[in-house]
Amino acid sequence: MARESDVNIGRVQRTARLPALIAGELADQIKAGKIKPGEQLPVEPELAARFGVSRTVVREAVARLRSDGVVRSRQGAGVFVSDRSPQTTLRINRELLLDKARFAQLFELRATLEITAAGLAAERRDSASTAEIRSALQRLRNVPGTDSTSVEADLDFHHAIALAANNTFMAEFIRFISAQIRESISETRRHRDPDDSARRTYEEHEAIFAAIRKGDPATAKRAMRRHLANGFVRLCG
């Protein structure tokens, strides 16, 4: 078992995001090699004492690490660091995205990927991928802005463009980021003018599709850049 002097975990200020913060702190210690692969984590009471939180909070933090494959449980023995590197798992603590600066960073990454994807889609699209983008656009037009399927159609539109770019890794990263912002989009549409937002969103998507269908990469990238910039304003004000 790792000794306290090896782990050197400081106490964390109590906040509503404690499980995420504690999980991140433990993951950092594991990445730094202070708790090595195959080594047992300190038991719940010890971690609770070090962080100054309840065992329930510690249990939730450890559950997050377990779901990410960073640690594994052995029945009757405890929790151990997985043999494989935790860096093979990509994860974003959604609680941290409540911070506007963190959310802006994620949106910046999204823009970098999706603007490029729009240009590539205009160059590489075929009849099948164009039809997929058109289908998502039609669904976006036909559902109210407050309907949950509107958000799904919106994200499907962006994913269809990524697939049309014919880059598997780009499509996977865009789908991953979309999953992180889905709740933010839904929340914004509930609390702002849904009809006006839906109309503007559709018009922006329509401009992107038109450029991709015509095979105009430069216009497709400009249209995607404008849409994402406007989208960020709608989400964050």
N, C-alpha and C positions, 0 to 999 in steps of 0.2 A: 504494500500500500504506500502511496506517496506520502512523504512526511510534510508537515505544515511548512517547514522551512523551505522545502523544495517547491511547494505550490505557491506560497506567498500571495494568497488571495486577500484583497482588502475588503473592508465592509462597504456595502453599496447603499446609497441613500434610498430610503423608502419612496417608491413611486408606484403608479399603477402598472408600470412596465417592468416590474422586478423580474419576473421569470425570464423574459427576453434578455434583459441585461445580465443576469446571472449565467444564463446559457452562453451568452457571448463571451463573458469573462472566462468561463471554464474552457470554451473552445479555443480561446486565445492561448491559455496555458498549455493546452494539448498541442497546438500548432508549434508553440515555442519549445516543446520537448520537456516541459517541466512535469508533465504527466505523460508517460511514454506508452506506446502501443502495448496492449496486454496487461497494463498495470491497473489496479483497482482504484476507483474513485473513493475519496473519503466517504464515510457513511452519512446518511441524512442528518442525524443530530449534530455531527461535527461540522458539516457544511452550513447548517442552519445557524449554528453558533458563530461561525466565522463571518457570515454575511449579516447576521443580526435580523434574520427573518424566520418565518414559521417553516416547519417541515413541509407543509403543503406547497409553499412557494418553491422550495428546493425540488420537491417531487415533480412539479410541473416543468421546471427548468431542465431537469434530467430527462424528462419525457420528450422534450423538444430535441435534445441531443440524440436520444435513441431513435426518434423518427427520421433524423437526418443521417443515421448510420454512423455517427461519431462514436457512440458508446453502445454496448450491448449488455444485456442482463444474463446472469447465470443463476438459475434457480437454486436458492439456498446459499449462494456464495456472495452475491453482490453485483455491482455494476462495474464493467471493465471497459477501457479504451479499446476501440476496434483496431484490428491489425492494419486495416487499410487506412490510407490518409484521409482525414476529413476534408481536405481540399478538393477531393473529387466530387463533393456535393455542393451544388450552388443553392444558396438559401438567402432570403432577405427577411428580416424580422419586420412584419407589417406594422407592428406598433411603432417602430422607429420612423415609418413613413408619415406618421402624424406630424412630425417636424417638417415644416414647409421647406427648409433648406435641403433636407434629405430627399424629400419628394421631388424637388426641382432637379437634383442630381440624377435621379432615376429617369425623369422625363427628358433630361439632356441626353442620356444614353439612348433612350427610345428614339429621339429625333435623329441622332447620328445613324442609327441602324435603319430606320424607316425611310429617311430621305434617300439614302443610298439604295435601299430595296426598291423604291418607286422608280428610280432611274434604271436600275437593272431590269425591272419588270417591263418597262417600256421597250427595252432592247430585246428581251428574251421571251416575251409572252407568246403563247400559241393559242389556238382556238379554244382548247379545253380550259386553260388557266384564265383566259379572258372571260369565258362563260361563268367561271366560279366567282370572279370579282363582280360581274354584273348581277349574279344571283344574290350575293350579299347586299349589294346596293339596292336592289329592288325590295328586299326584305326590310332594309332600313327605311325606305320610303313608305312602306305600307303599314308600319306599326307605330302607335303613339309613343312620344318621347318618354312617357312615364312607365311604359311597359318594359318588363325585364328583358323581353326578347329583343328590344331595341339595342340594349347594350351588347347583347350577344351578336347581333347582326353587325354592329359597329366593329367589334373586335374580329369577327369573322372576315370582314372586308379587309382589314389590315393584314390578317394572316394569309388571306388569299393572294394579296400582293406579294408578300414575302415568299410564298410558294412559287409564284410566277417568276420571281427573280432567280429561281433555280439554284438556290444556295441553301442546303439542308441546315447548316449550323446557324445561318442568319435567321431562318424561319423558326428554329427552336428557341433562339434567344428572344425573338420578338414575341413568340407565344408565351414564354416565361414572364416577360415584363408585363404583357397584357393581363396575365393572371394577377399580378401584384396591384394593378391600378383599377381592376374591375369594380371593387367596392367604392372607390373614390368617384368613379363616373356615375354609378347608380345613385350615390348619396347626393351628388351635385344636381342630377336631373330631378330628384324629388324636391329639392328646396329652391330651385330657380324656375324661371318661366320655361316649362317643358316644351311648349309649342314653338317658341322663338328659338330655343336652343336646338331643337330637332330640325327646324327649317335650315338654320345656318349650317349645322353639321352635315345635313344632306347635300346642300349646295357645294360645300367644300369637298365632300367625297365625290360628287359628280364631276367636279373639275379634275380631280386626280384621275378618275377612271377615263375621262375623255382623252387626257394626255397619254395615258398608257395604251389605250386602244389605238390611238394614232401613231404610236411608236415614237413619241417625242420625249426623250429622257430629260432634257433640260426643263421643259415645262412641267413634267411630272414631278420632278424634284422641287421646283418652286411651289407647285400646288400643295405638295405634302408639307413643305416647310411652313407655308402660310397656315395650313390646317392645324398643325401641331402647336404652332405659336398661339393661335386663337384658342385651341383646346386647353392649353395650359392656363390661359387667362380665365376661361370659363370654370375651370376646376379650382383655381386658387385665388381668383379675383385680382 
